[in-house]
Amino acid sequence: MKNEKIRNIAIIAHVDHGKTSLVNELLKQGGVFRENQAVTDRVMDSNALERERGITIFSKNASCMYGDKKINIVDTPGHADFGGEVERVLKMVDGVLLVVDSFEGPMPQTRFVLQKSLELGHKVIVVINKIDRKDARLDEVKDEVLELFLELDASAEQLDSPFVYASAREGVATLDMKKEAKDFIPLFEKIVEYIPAPTVVDAPFAMLVSSTEQNDFLGKLAIGKIVQGDVSVGMNLKAVNFHDETKNSSFRVANLFLFDGLAKVAVAQAFAGDIVNIAGSLDVNIGDTICDKSIDTALPFVNISAPSIEMTFSINNGPFAGKEGKFCTSRHLRDRLEKAAIKDLSLKVLPTDSADSFRVLGRGEMHISILVENMRRDGYEFMVSVPKVLYKTIDGVECEPIDRVFIDVPTENVGAIMSEMGERKGELVTMNTGEVRSKCEFLVPSRGLFGYRTKFMTDTRGRGIINTLFEKYEPYKGYIRKRDFGALIAFEQGETTPYGLFHAQERGSLIILPGTQVYAGMVVGQNPAGMDLAVNVCKKKQLTNIRSSGADDSLKLVPIKQMSLEECIEFLNDDELLEVTPKDLRIRKIVLDHTKRVRERK
């Protein structure tokens, strides 16, 4: 049997292809908002970091109505680094909307999530978005999508997926470009017609936990789709651990919620096919099965792709430790990292030989940098190391992760890109040269891409597009130089002065302002000569009766570049750490004492 009143869909797309705007319009035309209600742009991006960066980081649930049909919508991240968020929520849905830009076409990071959807047998509706663009390539993009389906071994039924042409910004969609698009009704009708209703199994209650949420009043909420049976408030259930089915914990359903628009509505009972929130169990985690006490077997869970890079998180032991953060101890750090790993299954936290340090394994630089930024905003103070790739031994050979890199640049910049890729042990796979822009595809060791994005944007003057996707493991490719510049290092502790910075800037480019508190061993700039150099940025002019302090007004300092968190991580060398506090980001040497560093280098 089918629960015909429900459709469960996930929306997948590359970053900036209009996915969140499409969700906005589905909710608006699905009756979630009042006619006179002021609706925030990108309403599903509720996290402050998501709104700042314009990307979706965490998957979220909502629902809308079309006639008597309830459509449950799961908004998923578009960046491959957050693929773990997507992989687990795909178990909640019966079909997906693949949103593709009408000019850019299917992008590499779309491929990863689409492949997971096809493997699960989900039906796909392709939405070619931004049809109002003057440079739209509708026929070419449609062919590119079909080629992608063939590459991913889609079934015959999946190859016949319907195409919908839409403009999320204008709130219109059509099945035929010859007909005028007026609203989203064609898309709603296609969802109801093509996406299958959830299957109803006449069996005791069982639900796979695809996500969890912490509530200050209700405790932990388990979110998932009811696979079979029904559930009501007050029922006695158990949670079966997906790692070990012999481990289970009993609990009573304290509260039950369904999604209604963007809100959760308390209900007394829910049935197979519903996506629900269940409160009552404190031990349940993502991947566990909540079920009737007569069931002993956990429901199958999707395989989460393994991490490919690692960074070391440690407590801050610098001279300014504890001055700016609220949580500074190793206990605070360990608890926060373990909570993050429970919520994000693609994140792993492992101990080290030191009780003050922890290895954090993730899917990419952005994946871990988002964790760092969230912890920083929560008041944590700690240090992180340079990112490192995770090696594997395959048939007795040491292998490293290889990324497939997709580059779209102005044709005049192709030579610089080829040179950089060569230095990073990149292998050219395909190249399509045009009069204005060119597209290249490389296979590059993941470690060769650390710190490259900033240089890439400089080489292309901000006009290039680069996307990466993990491809496979291959034998170690050899030495790759980390960076081609050295560091300017503060010689002593104190406050920087215009006089000291003026003389230091002759040695390279600075990254700090006058009046900044620094300490010995802290990095204050870049040295283009390629070697580390200690400078005295706290030096003051010796005043005499003919040398006044007012003479400093004539000193001209070169404007500095304020570095973001990602740029600080890209800057790091193997002998450096990034000190992260709620107020500051400080790059420092592992060994702060200048004499010891010189001795070790010798």
Order of alpha helices (4+ residues) and beta strands (2+ residues): beta-alpha-alpha-beta-beta-alpha-beta-alpha-beta-alpha-alpha-beta-beta-alpha-beta-beta-beta-beta-beta-beta-beta-beta-beta-beta-beta-alpha-beta-beta-alpha-beta-beta-beta-beta-alpha-beta-beta-alpha-beta-beta-beta-alpha-beta-beta-beta-beta-alpha-beta-beta-alpha
